[in-house]
């Protein structure tokens, strides 16, 4: 849900031409430019190298946002399909 929230905010800001402000790592004050798929959270490159995340699956933020947008679209379409099937029954 947080990924989708951030993706929507970034999309709206980009569409308006606003400068996108990056949230930073609270611990290291670095940009959050990596997405940890295992923990489903954005992390900085320093956190990525920590023992806590080292063995986790990572994605660059842009890819993670795109992946979750596709997932959201797919889920919405499946919902429409299910509603249509119920209506037809």
N, C-alpha and C positions, 0 to 999 in steps of 0.2 A: 504494500500500500504506500509506503514511503517513497519507493522508487517511482511509482506512478504519479504521486503528488509532485515530486521534483521534476519528472519528465513533463508534466502538464505545465508547470510553472516556467520551465525553460522554453517550451514550445511557444507559450504565450508571449514571453519576453522577446524571443527571437522574431516572432511574427510582427511585434510592434516595433522592432528595431532597438529595443532597450539594451543597455549593457547588462550582460548576465553576471551577477555577483556570485562568486563561488563561496560556498560555506567552507570553513577550514576545520582541520582536525583540532579538537579541543586540547589534546595532549601535546601535539607537536607544532601547532600553528602552521601546518602545511596544507596546500590545496587537496581536496578530496577528489583525486582523479583515478581511483581504482574502486571497483565494486567487488566485494567478497560475496560470491554466490552462496557459500555455505552458511554465512551469518546473515545474509541479505542486508548488508550495510555498506555504506561508502566509507572508504578508508584512505589514508595518505600512503605514500610510498614507503615511509619509515615503518608504519604499522604493518604494511605488507610483508616486510622482512622479519617481523617479530615472530617468536615461536607460536604465538597465538594464531596467526594467519598463514604462516609459511607453507603449510601443506594444503591449504584451501584452494578452490578453483576461483580464479580472478578474471575479471573483464575490465577493459577500459570503460570509463563512465559512458562515453557516447554509445558504445556497443550495448551496454546494459540497458540504457534508456531505450534504444531501438528494439531490443529483444523484448522488453516488457511492454512496449507500445504494441508490438505485433501480438503478444499474448493477450493483451486487453482487447484488441480488435477481434481476435479469434473467439475469445470468450463471449463478447457481445454478439457476434454472429451466431454462435451456437445457441445463445439464449433466444435470439429471434427465431431460429429454426425450431427450437423446442416449443416456443409459444405457438408458432404456425402449425406444428404437428398436433398440438393439443386442440387448437381451434378446429382443425379439420376432423378430428375424431368426434 
